[in-house]
Amino acid sequence: MHIQRIRRILATTAALACLATLPACEGGADAAPPAAPPSAPPEGPLTEAQRYVRQYGSCEELSTAPDDPRLAADEITKAGEWSVTARGVCSDKPEHGEIVLSVPSDMREFQTRYKQYVMDRIAGGDGAYGLNSRILVGKGFVATPTRTKTALALVRSELRVLTCNPTAPVPKGYKREAALVEGCQLSDFVGSTDGSGSPNLETPQDPGAGATEKPGQPKTGSLGLARAGGIAELRKLVGSSLRECEEHFSTDPEAVAVESIDYQPVVKGKALDWGITGRALCGRPAGAQRAVNLSWLDTVGDMGKLQTKAKAAQLAELKEAGKLRATTSLLLVGENIAVETNDPDARFGLYQQQFLYLNCAPGFSAPSGYRLEKAQVEGCVLTNYEPEHPVR
């Protein structure tokens, strides 16, 4: 009896080992395949979309469960909305992200609803929403990856990025196709704020180099820039845009040299080294409390020197952080004056007063309707267009 019991145990162990390691044992092709995971959806449009995506990236553990926590990666729509009849999510394991898959019954309706969503976000104050869209449209389905690297892999297929923000760029060298709704476009350009998206190899447009495709832009010279006869005149000129200059204004060198964690000037060190002849501070420097609304006013004796130094500082920050920090002031210049401020609302007013922003970001271009003029330093332009704060 003891020997028979041992034989039964050995036989059971061998059978379990066989099931764990082989698709079939002794029964060959007639043996039953392993069961699918409980949450795996049945064959249909979603699994077809998954198979397509997996040709270009990772899309594992597809689930259609509405309470799957991975679906939180894309909350702009749900099954039953925007004509979406099926919706699921899979894991993008190499990139530690997710890909949401949606199957609309009417792709035009889906794109129309997405455009309206983008317009509503812009109208609500988020002017940059949709510039770095991750809505990738395919034939019969939409993929929304959470990782930029995954989006770059997927646009090598026939999937195309849907962008409906009117200022979203598609640089030269990338495919551009008409979307199903006016005001949107499809492309294989993946935008990003940290430089990890598709490379933009265009150089800043230089209206001084020849003909321009932008109506109203000068081939040479300028459409006109602000000027002032001194600091007092400059203070009066910008008073409507920089309200703090009316009551909180100082030319004291110690006050002007103040920096704050919330407000970083462009000009640092000796002002004369930047070509600046006069300098003032608007706003309330930090005392017992944090600083409030700091901006700097400059009269400029050598605009070329100022722009050269500002370019170097701007490129250094772009290299270090991938973008300009929100606390960093932008340099807005006139003919012989400049203003440094990180307040988008103040800059909007200054643009109306004929100041322009010195932008030295590689690949920068401005949409039609914005000013774009030649700077005094190569590789930079003067503009009133800010991708993060487009004028509406």
JOPENOR-V855494 format. One record per backbone hydrogen bond with DSSP energy under -0.5 kcal/mol. CO is the residue of the C=O (numbers start at 1). NH is the residue of the N-H. If there is no record, write none. Layout:
((CO | NH) (CO | NH))
//
This chain:
((1 | 5) (2 | 6) (3 | 7) (4 | 8) (5 | 9) (6 | 10) (7 | 11) (8 | 12) (9 | 13) (10 | 14) (11 | 15) (12 | 16) (13 | 17) (14 | 18) (15 | 19) (16 | 20) (17 | 21) (18 | 22) (25 | 27) (27 | 30) (28 | 31) (37 | 40) (39 | 64) (44 | 48) (45 | 49) (46 | 50) (47 | 51) (48 | 52) (49 | 53) (50 | 54) (52 | 55) (53 | 56) (53 | 57) (60 | 91) (63 | 89) (65 | 68) (68 | 71) (69 | 72) (70 | 73) (71 | 74) (78 | 81) (81 | 84) (83 | 85) (83 | 105) (84 | 80) (86 | 103) (88 | 101) (89 | 63) (90 | 99) (91 | 60) (91 | 93) (92 | 95) (92 | 96) (92 | 97) (93 | 96) (97 | 92) (98 | 146) (99 | 90) (100 | 144) (101 | 88) (102 | 104) (102 | 142) (103 | 85) (103 | 86) (106 | 110) (107 | 111) (108 | 112) (109 | 113) (110 | 114) (111 | 115) (112 | 116) (113 | 117) (114 | 118) (115 | 119) (116 | 120) (117 | 121) (118 | 122) (119 | 123) (120 | 124) (121 | 126) (122 | 125) (125 | 127) (126 | 129) (128 | 131) (130 | 133) (134 | 136) (135 | 137) (135 | 162) (136 | 143) (137 | 160) (138 | 140) (141 | 138) (142 | 102) (143 | 136) (144 | 100) (147 | 151) (148 | 152) (149 | 153) (150 | 154) (151 | 155) (153 | 156) (154 | 157) (154 | 159) (160 | 137) (161 | 163) (161 | 187) (163 | 185) (164 | 166) (165 | 168) (171 | 174) (175 | 188) (177 | 186) (181 | 184) (184 | 179) (185 | 163) (186 | 177) (187 | 161) (188 | 190) (189 | 191) (190 | 198) (199 | 201) (205 | 207) (206 | 209) (207 | 210) (213 | 215) (214 | 217) (226 | 335) (226 | 336) (230 | 234) (231 | 235) (232 | 236) (233 | 237) (234 | 238) (235 | 239) (236 | 239) (238 | 241) (238 | 242) (241 | 243) (242 | 245) (243 | 246) (243 | 247) (244 | 248) (244 | 283) (247 | 249) (248 | 283) (250 | 281) (252 | 256) (253 | 257) (255 | 258) (263 | 260) (263 | 265) (264 | 329) (270 | 273) (271 | 274) (271 | 276) (272 | 275) (275 | 301) (275 | 302) (278 | 299) (280 | 297) (281 | 250) (282 | 295) (283 | 285) (284 | 292) (289 | 287) (292 | 284) (295 | 282) (296 | 340) (297 | 280) (298 | 338) (299 | 277) (299 | 278) (302 | 306) (303 | 307) (304 | 308) (305 | 309) (306 | 310) (307 | 311) (308 | 312) (309 | 313) (310 | 314) (311 | 315) (312 | 316) (313 | 317) (314 | 318) (315 | 319) (316 | 320) (317 | 321) (317 | 322) (318 | 322) (325 | 328) (327 | 264) (330 | 332) (330 | 341) (331 | 333) (331 | 358) (332 | 339) (333 | 356) (336 | 300) (337 | 334) (338 | 298) (339 | 332) (339 | 341) (340 | 296) (341 | 330) (342 | 344) (343 | 347) (344 | 348) (345 | 349) (346 | 350) (347 | 351) (348 | 352) (349 | 353) (350 | 353) (350 | 355) (351 | 354) (354 | 226) (356 | 333) (357 | 359) (357 | 383) (358 | 360) (359 | 381) (361 | 364) (364 | 205) (367 | 370) (371 | 384) (373 | 382) (377 | 380) (380 | 375) (381 | 359) (382 | 373) (383 | 357) (384 | 386) (386 | 389) (387 | 390))
//
